[in-house]
């Protein structure tokens, strides 16, 4: 990888994480479910009028589970379970196999009537997460707090309690 000052000619100041970008060329990175849960609650969904709160992320071999509360007039418990894989442009996509609202299975009913998660809520683009139908697209260049990370994710593996990302 390489560190690059955001303003050409400036030095990299490690105490100022907003002054530089980390360009990742090749890496294996693992993040555990506790840290990704903290990241979601303290960074991704920590803004006024966020439609999601109290997020919990769990990883079991091959599957990711996200639960929390979503605002639909009032706060409703939800959970999604599915797979995660890289996209052609180096982002991640979570494809839900199960969606529950207040403990009630909803994915089949949503598919039947043409209702998607993207129609129920939106997240500001700078948060690094967007909905496309029921799929969740994760942009790692925006998903993490500073310093900015640029890199192309080419592989993923969901292990017990952690997610492995391969950059190349």
HELIX and SHEET records of a PDB file:
HELIX    1   1 UNK A   17  UNK A   19  5                                   3    
HELIX    2   2 UNK A   33  UNK A   39  1                                   7    
HELIX    3   3 UNK A   40  UNK A   44  3                                   5    
HELIX    4   4 UNK A  107  UNK A  113  1                                   7    
HELIX    5   5 UNK A  117  UNK A  120  1                                   4    
HELIX    6   6 UNK A  125  UNK A  127  5                                   3    
HELIX    7   7 UNK A  140  UNK A  143  1                                   4    
SHEET    1   A 3 UNK A   2  UNK A   5  0                                        
SHEET    2   A 3 UNK A  20  UNK A  23 -1                                        
SHEET    3   A 3 UNK A 148  UNK A 150  1                                        
SHEET    1   B 3 UNK A  27  UNK A  32  0                                        
SHEET    2   B 3 UNK A 162  UNK A 167 -1                                        
SHEET    3   B 3 UNK A 153  UNK A 159 -1                                        
SHEET    1   C 5 UNK A  52  UNK A  60  0                                        
SHEET    2   C 5 UNK A  63  UNK A  71 -1                                        
SHEET    3   C 5 UNK A  75  UNK A  86 -1                                        
SHEET    4   C 5 UNK A  92  UNK A 101 -1                                        
SHEET    5   C 5 UNK A 104  UNK A 105 -1                                        
SHEET    1   D 6 UNK A  52  UNK A  60  0                                        
SHEET    2   D 6 UNK A  63  UNK A  71 -1                                        
SHEET    3   D 6 UNK A  75  UNK A  86 -1                                        
SHEET    4   D 6 UNK A  92  UNK A 101 -1                                        
SHEET    5   D 6 UNK A 135  UNK A 138 -1                                        
SHEET    6   D 6 UNK A 129  UNK A 132 -1                                        
END                                                                             
